[in-house]
Amino acid sequence: MLNWYGDRAGDAATSAMFTGAFNVDPKILGPMSKHGPAMRFILLERPPTAEITQAQANNPSDPMFSYGAILGKAQFTQEEGHDEDGKKTKKWVPIPHFEIEKWFLGEELERKNG
């Protein structure tokens, strides 16, 4: 599927827009980064990776990237934590007493698994 999406982005005649919620796979980033007639835009959840930054530096007219602050997180502050396998990792630190964090916690605790 990633190849198919990458091919569609590479073949775009007018525009190609993509939301990279977690990251942008190279099979999509490559075609999105090539020079062509289409305007190419990628909306990111987090600051761009080194690969994304390099793709934009290699072709400054294409593509365009945008990312913003993570809702409810303080200036991308992270602290030590553990992932699902127990390995050390960085975790986002919530803003204390932030109303949307309270709402999210309530929603998450009430939501059924699966």
C-alpha positions in Angstrom: 0.0 0.0 0.0 2.8 2.4 0.8 4.2 1.9 -2.7 0.8 2.6 -4.2 0.4 5.9 -2.2 3.9 6.9 -3.1 3.2 6.3 -6.8 0.0 8.4 -6.6 2.0 11.3 -4.9 4.7 11.0 -7.5 2.2 11.0 -10.4 0.2 14.0 -9.0 -0.6 16.6 -11.7 -1.9 19.4 -9.5 -1.4 18.6 -5.8 -0.5 15.8 -3.3 -1.3 16.3 0.4 -0.4 13.8 3.1 -0.8 13.7 6.9 2.1 12.1 8.6 0.7 11.3 12.0 3.7 9.5 13.3 6.3 9.6 10.5 6.6 9.6 6.7 7.7 6.3 5.3 10.5 6.6 2.7 8.2 5.0 0.1 6.0 8.1 0.4 8.6 10.7 1.2 10.7 9.9 -1.8 8.0 10.6 -4.4 6.6 13.5 -2.4 10.1 15.1 -2.4 10.8 14.8 -6.2 10.5 18.0 -8.3 7.3 18.0 -10.3 4.3 20.1 -11.4 2.2 19.4 -8.4 2.2 21.3 -5.1 3.1 18.8 -2.4 2.2 19.3 1.2 2.9 17.1 4.3 1.2 17.9 7.6 3.3 16.5 10.5 2.3 15.8 14.1 5.9 16.2 15.4 9.0 18.2 14.3 10.5 16.8 11.1 13.0 14.0 11.2 16.5 14.4 9.7 15.2 12.6 6.6 12.3 15.0 6.1 14.5 18.0 6.8 17.0 16.7 4.2 14.2 16.1 1.6 13.1 19.7 1.9 16.7 21.0 1.8 17.3 19.0 -1.4 14.3 20.5 -3.1 13.3 23.8 -1.4 10.4 24.5 -3.8 8.8 21.1 -3.2 7.5 19.8 -0.8 6.1 22.0 1.9 5.9 20.7 5.5 4.0 22.0 8.5 3.9 21.0 12.1 2.6 22.6 15.2 2.7 22.2 19.0 1.4 19.0 20.3 -1.9 19.7 22.0 -1.5 19.6 25.7 2.3 19.3 25.7 4.7 21.9 27.0 7.2 23.0 24.4 8.0 19.4 23.4 9.4 18.7 26.9 10.2 15.0 27.5 11.3 13.0 30.5 12.6 9.5 31.0 10.0 6.7 30.8 9.6 3.1 29.6 8.0 1.8 26.4 5.6 -1.3 26.1 8.7 -3.6 26.2 10.1 -2.0 29.3 12.9 -0.3 27.5 13.9 3.3 28.5 12.5 6.0 26.3 11.5 9.6 26.3 7.8 10.5 27.0 5.9 13.7 26.5 5.2 15.6 29.7 1.7 16.9 30.1 1.0 20.5 31.1 -0.2 20.3 34.7 -3.9 21.0 35.2 -4.4 21.4 31.5 -8.2 21.0 30.9 -7.8 18.9 27.7 -5.5 16.5 29.5 -8.2 15.9 32.2 -10.7 15.3 29.5 -8.4 12.9 27.6 -7.7 10.9 30.8 -11.4 10.6 31.5 -12.1 9.4 27.9 -9.2 7.0 27.9 -10.2 5.4 31.2 -13.8 5.0 30.1 -13.0 3.6 26.6 -13.2 -0.1 26.1 -10.1 -1.9 24.8 -10.3 -3.0 21.1 
